[in-house]
Amino acid sequence: MDLNELKNVVREVIQESSLSRIHQHVSEHDCAIITAFRGDPADHGNCVHDAPATYQGENLKALDINKLNNRDLKAVLLKLGYGVTAVDGTFVENFDTPDAVEVKEDSLFVVNLNDDPSFNDQIKLLGKKYCQDSVLIVPQGGKDVRLYGTNNSQFPGLDQEIPVGNMKYGRSAEFMTKIRNRPISTNEGLETYNKLPRLQRMAVTAIANKILK
């Protein structure tokens, strides 16, 4: 897969106010990008485990199920002690196959604030739990960024790693963060479990306990 194909996987624009924050997080900690969004949340064909089906029987649209699953995923990440900020964009599920479909998704940019040594493994496990084609692992410093396959889809393939280069930050009026021409955008500040109001912490704990049981 060449660079021109890779750049179609994620297309987003970053605001200047977020650029310095993202640069700081990447400079200081391991980071990752993950989502619970899927083209068809009811399709478990490529899943390593059955994807969460909590909301399948509630006559909800796929978008609503994806948003609820993403809410639950965010709760788990917060409960694990990671910082989380939202990313808007598109992703090509089953890329470069006859089943390829462009999915609009709400991804999560995750920061390993406490330098948890199991961070990468936790992200990969959650990618598998939510039947994602891949998760994006960003080592501290932003060098040697990799896609890691977390289901049985053709690309990148289960437990396969695909190098996608280093983090690259836009200049002057571009205000872009790129991984080999693949921009990343954030639309909110970094959230952490400890910053949440008491009742929200209770809700996050209840959701996380349901997912992590």
Buried (B, 14 or more C-beta within 10 A) or exposed (E): EEEEEBBBBBBBBBEEEBBEBBBEBBEBBBBBBBBBBBBBBEBBEBBBEEBBEEBEEEEBEBEEBBBBBBBBBBBBBBBBBBBBBBBBBBBBBBBEEEEBEBBEBBBBBBBBBEEBEEBBEBBBBBBBBBBBBBBBBBBBEBEBBBBBBBBEBBBBBBEEBBEBBBBBBBEEEBBBBBBBBBBBBBEEEBBBBEEBEEEBBEBBBEBBEEBEE
